[in-house]
Amino acid sequence: MKYDSLIVGCGLAGSVIAERLSSQGEKVLVIDKRDHIGGNCYDFRNDDGLTVHKYGPHLFHTDDKKVYEYLSRFTEWRPYELRVAASLGNELYPLPINRDTLNKFFKINLRTEDEAARFIELKKEKISIVKNAKQQVLSTIGREIYDAFFKNYTIKQWKTDPENLDASVTARIPIRTNTDDRYFTDKYQAMPLNGYAKMFESMLKNVDVKLNENFENIVKKISFEKMVYTGPIDEFFGFKFGRLPYRSLDFQFETLDREFFQEYCLINYPNEYEFTRITEIKHATGEKNEKTVIAREYPIEGGEPSYPIPNDTNHNIYGRYEKEAKNLKNVWFAGRLGQYKYFNMDQTVASALETADEILLRCKIKRKINL
């Protein structure tokens, strides 16, 4: 078999690139070692008719109109704005930290944004150069909030002290002086109306897909002009510069004979239990069912790679692989694993669209030269 392009990995990045290349007349093959499409976004209906996010909650949000309109070609949407709480003792506190969180935690009565801003200014520590995740929180909101909400959660999630992680890890979570309790403030917040798997099916309808297929096997069976690799970049190069570490997740699902288990779709447990949070995705899907499914989320090592671990050592290792990748012709690396970056879904789509445009431009130029 001969293809114009081989896409390794049927997750969000690979599927977007495959769809874009196919839409321009290319013969494209997508392979995945798993038995399903959609990568970590994959969802399915269980025997009770409830949607399950197999690899953890995926709540779509973006300010990028181009990304939203692109995905809207393949799905209708159910508007949904995520709200999250942190459990401390027997109390629930809004996340991200906002004025209501501060009032409840410190037992005070901040009435305006200016009052909250002045209070935060008194609490935060003066750090001239922020070098890590711990210092980022201390310099933004202070030690009490860091100790209660961030420190132990980060240690559970990453199995290292926040001092050993980039400031970007905690900087992703804003601190608010208002009472907005939405986890995201993006213009577009929604769930695919019929689930992510159906969205991927629509996206890949004109693409050849082979599941339960390894990259090493497929290259012996087919020929192709170019390739996009969305698996771990260090694995592609045989770990020649060392392994890039990841944190993985183990999800323990439980079906309960009750309409809802908790008040929020997501509740974080910074200090108690071995799991980091409990998800009840039914809040987001809006399904009507007398039963519900919850997922307890346990960070682990050695499972499916989920989160690149951002620190200077790992950035340097990735830099060597990135340099090696640039020496390859007609090979692109994409996605969270291929680029060793913590992408949100919309960032993954935006990056994949850029990669597809780059490939098509190069292909167009090459064909003009051949003519």
RAUR-V26495 format. One line per field, one symbol per residue. phi: phi as a letter, one per 40 degrees, with the letter a starting at -180 (. if undefined). psi: psi as a letter, one per 40 degrees, with the letter a starting at -180 (. if undefined). A space follows every 50 residues. Layout:
BEGIN
phi: ???
psi: ???
END
This chain:
BEGIN
phi: .bbcabbchbcccccccccccccbgccbbbbacccacgfccdbaccccgc cbccbgcbbcaabccccccccccbacbbdabcbbbbcbgbbbbcbcdbcc ccccccfbbcbbccccccccccccccbcbcbacccccdcbahcccdccbb dccccccbfacdccbdccccccbcbbccbcbccbbccbbabddbgcdccc dccbcbbcbbcfbcdcccccbbbacaabbbcccccdcgfcbhcccbcbbb bbcacbcacacbcbcbbcbcbbgcccabbbcddccgccacbabbbcbbca bgcccbbdccacdcccccdccccccccccfbbbagcccbfbcccdccccc ccccccccccccccccccccc
psi: ihidhhhhhfadddddddddddeeeihhhhiieieiiebeehiihaeeeh hhhdfihhhhiiehdddddddedeiiihhhhhhiihhhbeihhiiihadd dddddefagheidddddddddddiihhdhheiddddddedeidddddddd cddddddefiideeiiddddedhihieaehehdieidhhiihdeiddddd dddedehhhhifhiddddeediiidiihheahddddeffdeihhiiiiih hhihhigididididhhigdeiididihhgeddddeihieiihihhhhhi ieahhdhihhiddddddddddddddeeihfhihiidddefighidddddd dddddddddddddddddddd.
END
